[in-house]
């Protein structure tokens, strides 16, 4: 508990010394991710992220996702879903001025080497915004490792490709820890760096909760 309090003190100290340039600010993403099993093969994926330019101030983006996942086998699965984004493109001014509707498709591969978990995700996104359409291809490679029965650590990298303009769009690099709160809930604390095609770089703290539920009928 003292370690968590110390981390929050660091976050607020960094916020106070940051400059008014969004690249100099330490932003925070408050995240909910859910996985809800409804049958042996199918599950629902839910997500809500509240993304801030600064620690608890100046909301940059809200994103919500809802998807259906089909388990092909123990290592492979596929997801199709819908996402809604409301984005404030003006740092320092509260004005959500950009809405984005997306259809997305994921292909997921998970496997292990001893205790090291390896996950690949290939995502295609079709974007509908301001009477326009756009297309992303995203590839994420992630690694996870258990530290104890409760704690685990992870690192991932995700690259975005855009079919409009230059092919390379942005890259997300993240690292952090997860704590198993119960059979259905995990807490997450992490750091992520976002770099884009314009050579801009943004630092983000990630605070999240993941909920996993099982709604399959139990056989007697």
C-alpha positions as CSV (number, residue, x, y, z in Angstrom):
1,X,0.0,0.0,0.0
2,X,2.9,2.4,0.8
3,X,4.4,1.7,-2.6
4,X,1.1,2.6,-4.4
5,X,0.8,5.8,-2.4
6,X,4.4,6.7,-3.3
7,X,3.6,6.1,-7.0
8,X,0.7,8.6,-6.8
9,X,2.9,11.2,-5.1
10,X,5.4,10.9,-8.0
11,X,2.6,11.3,-10.5
12,X,1.2,14.5,-9.0
13,X,4.8,15.9,-8.5
14,X,5.5,15.3,-12.2
15,X,2.2,16.9,-13.1
16,X,3.0,20.1,-11.2
17,X,6.4,20.6,-12.9
18,X,5.1,19.8,-16.4
19,X,4.8,22.5,-19.0
20,X,1.8,23.6,-21.0
21,X,3.0,21.6,-24.0
22,X,1.0,18.3,-24.3
23,X,4.2,16.5,-25.1
24,X,5.6,17.6,-21.8
25,X,2.6,16.5,-19.7
26,X,2.3,13.2,-18.0
27,X,-1.2,12.0,-19.0
28,X,-3.3,9.2,-17.5
29,X,-5.5,6.5,-18.9
30,X,-8.2,5.2,-16.6
31,X,-9.3,1.9,-18.1
32,X,-11.9,-0.8,-17.8
33,X,-11.6,-4.0,-19.8
34,X,-14.1,-6.9,-19.6
35,X,-14.3,-10.5,-20.9
36,X,-17.6,-12.3,-20.3
37,X,-17.9,-15.9,-21.3
38,X,-21.3,-16.9,-22.6
39,X,-20.6,-20.4,-24.0
40,X,-17.6,-22.7,-24.6
41,X,-16.7,-20.8,-27.8
42,X,-18.2,-17.3,-27.5
43,X,-17.5,-14.4,-25.2
44,X,-18.3,-10.7,-25.1
45,X,-15.5,-8.2,-24.9
46,X,-16.2,-4.8,-23.3
47,X,-14.0,-1.8,-22.8
48,X,-14.2,1.8,-21.6
49,X,-11.2,4.1,-21.4
50,X,-11.1,7.7,-20.1
51,X,-7.8,9.2,-21.4
52,X,-6.5,12.5,-20.0
53,X,-3.8,14.9,-21.2
54,X,-2.8,15.4,-17.6
55,X,-3.2,13.5,-14.3
56,X,-6.9,13.7,-13.7
57,X,-7.4,16.8,-15.7
58,X,-8.2,17.9,-19.3
59,X,-9.8,14.8,-20.8
60,X,-8.4,14.0,-24.2
61,X,-10.5,11.0,-25.3
62,X,-13.3,8.6,-24.3
63,X,-13.4,5.3,-26.1
64,X,-15.8,2.4,-25.7
65,X,-15.7,-0.9,-27.4
66,X,-18.1,-3.9,-27.6
67,X,-17.1,-7.1,-29.4
68,X,-17.9,-10.7,-29.9
69,X,-15.1,-13.2,-29.6
70,X,-15.0,-16.7,-31.0
71,X,-12.5,-19.2,-29.6
72,X,-11.1,-21.3,-32.5
73,X,-8.9,-23.4,-30.2
74,X,-6.9,-23.0,-27.0
75,X,-4.4,-20.7,-28.8
76,X,-6.4,-18.9,-31.5
77,X,-9.4,-16.6,-31.3
78,X,-11.1,-13.9,-33.5
79,X,-13.1,-10.9,-32.5
80,X,-15.4,-8.5,-34.4
81,X,-16.9,-5.4,-32.8
82,X,-17.8,-1.7,-32.7
83,X,-16.0,1.2,-31.1
84,X,-17.0,4.8,-30.4
85,X,-14.5,7.6,-29.7
86,X,-15.0,11.1,-28.6
87,X,-11.8,13.1,-28.8
88,X,-10.7,16.6,-27.7
89,X,-8.0,17.7,-30.1
90,X,-7.3,21.0,-28.3
91,X,-5.0,20.7,-25.3
92,X,-6.0,23.0,-22.5
93,X,-9.5,23.7,-23.7
94,X,-12.4,21.4,-22.7
95,X,-14.0,20.7,-26.1
96,X,-14.8,17.3,-27.4
97,X,-14.8,18.2,-31.0
98,X,-14.2,14.9,-32.9
99,X,-16.3,11.8,-33.0
100,X,-15.1,8.6,-34.5
101,X,-17.1,5.4,-35.2
102,X,-15.2,2.2,-35.9
103,X,-15.7,-1.4,-36.9
104,X,-12.8,-3.6,-35.9
105,X,-11.7,-7.2,-36.4
106,X,-9.1,-9.0,-34.3
107,X,-7.1,-12.2,-34.8
108,X,-5.5,-13.3,-31.6
109,X,-2.7,-15.9,-31.0
110,X,-1.6,-16.8,-27.5
111,X,1.1,-19.4,-26.5
112,X,3.7,-20.0,-23.8
113,X,7.4,-20.7,-23.5
114,X,7.7,-22.2,-20.0
115,X,6.1,-19.4,-17.8
116,X,6.5,-16.7,-20.3
117,X,3.2,-15.8,-22.0
118,X,3.3,-14.5,-25.5
119,X,0.4,-12.8,-27.3
120,X,0.0,-11.6,-30.8
121,X,-2.9,-9.4,-32.0
122,X,-3.6,-8.3,-35.5
123,X,-6.4,-5.7,-35.7
124,X,-8.1,-4.1,-38.7
125,X,-10.2,-1.0,-38.1
126,X,-12.6,0.7,-40.4
127,X,-13.1,4.3,-39.3
128,X,-16.1,6.6,-40.1
129,X,-15.6,10.3,-39.1
130,X,-16.5,13.7,-40.4
131,X,-18.1,12.2,-43.6
132,X,-14.9,10.4,-44.3
133,X,-13.6,6.8,-44.0
134,X,-10.2,5.5,-42.9
135,X,-8.4,2.3,-42.3
136,X,-5.9,1.1,-39.7
137,X,-3.9,-2.1,-39.5
138,X,-2.5,-2.7,-36.0
139,X,-0.1,-5.3,-34.8
140,X,0.6,-5.9,-31.1
141,X,3.2,-8.2,-29.6
142,X,3.0,-8.7,-25.8
143,X,4.8,-10.7,-23.1
144,X,3.7,-11.5,-19.6
145,X,5.4,-13.2,-16.7
146,X,4.0,-14.3,-13.3
147,X,5.9,-12.9,-10.3
148,X,3.7,-14.7,-7.7
149,X,0.2,-16.1,-7.4
150,X,-1.1,-12.5,-7.2
151,X,1.4,-10.4,-9.2
152,X,2.5,-10.5,-12.8
153,X,4.4,-8.2,-15.1
154,X,4.0,-7.4,-18.8
155,X,5.5,-5.5,-21.7
156,X,4.0,-4.9,-25.2
157,X,4.6,-3.0,-28.4
158,X,1.9,-2.0,-30.9
159,X,2.5,-0.5,-34.3
160,X,-0.2,1.3,-36.4
161,X,-0.3,1.4,-40.2
162,X,-2.7,3.8,-42.0
163,X,-3.9,3.3,-45.5
164,X,-4.4,7.1,-45.9
165,X,-1.2,9.2,-46.4
166,X,2.0,7.8,-45.0
167,X,1.9,4.1,-44.1
168,X,3.3,4.4,-40.6
169,X,1.0,6.2,-38.2
170,X,2.1,5.6,-34.6
171,X,3.7,3.2,-32.1
172,X,2.7,2.3,-28.5
173,X,5.2,0.8,-26.1
174,X,4.0,-0.2,-22.7
175,X,5.2,-1.9,-19.5
176,X,3.6,-2.5,-16.1
177,X,2.3,-4.9,-13.4
178,X,-1.0,-6.6,-12.7
179,X,-2.4,-7.6,-9.4
180,X,-5.1,-10.4,-9.1
181,X,-7.7,-8.9,-6.8
182,X,-10.1,-11.9,-7.0
183,X,-11.1,-14.7,-9.3
184,X,-12.9,-12.2,-11.6
185,X,-10.9,-8.9,-11.1
186,X,-7.3,-7.7,-11.8
187,X,-5.8,-4.3,-11.2
188,X,-3.2,-2.8,-13.6
189,X,-0.6,-0.1,-13.2
190,X,1.6,0.7,-16.2
191,X,3.5,3.2,-18.3
192,X,3.1,3.7,-22.0
193,X,4.9,5.9,-24.5
194,X,3.2,7.0,-27.7
195,X,5.2,8.1,-30.7
196,X,3.7,9.1,-34.0
197,X,4.7,9.8,-37.6
198,X,5.2,13.5,-36.8
199,X,8.0,12.6,-34.3
200,X,5.8,13.6,-31.3
201,X,6.1,11.6,-28.1
202,X,3.6,11.3,-25.3
203,X,4.0,9.7,-21.9
204,X,1.0,8.0,-20.2
205,X,0.3,6.3,-16.9
206,X,-2.3,3.5,-17.2
207,X,-4.5,2.7,-14.3
208,X,-7.0,-0.1,-15.0
209,X,-9.3,-2.9,-13.8
210,X,-10.1,-6.0,-15.8
211,X,-13.2,-8.0,-15.1
212,X,-13.7,-11.6,-16.3
213,X,-17.0,-13.4,-15.8
214,X,-18.4,-16.8,-16.8
215,X,-22.1,-17.0,-17.6
216,X,-22.0,-20.6,-18.9
217,X,-24.7,-22.9,-17.4
218,X,-23.1,-25.2,-14.9
219,X,-23.8,-28.9,-15.5
220,X,-24.8,-30.9,-12.4
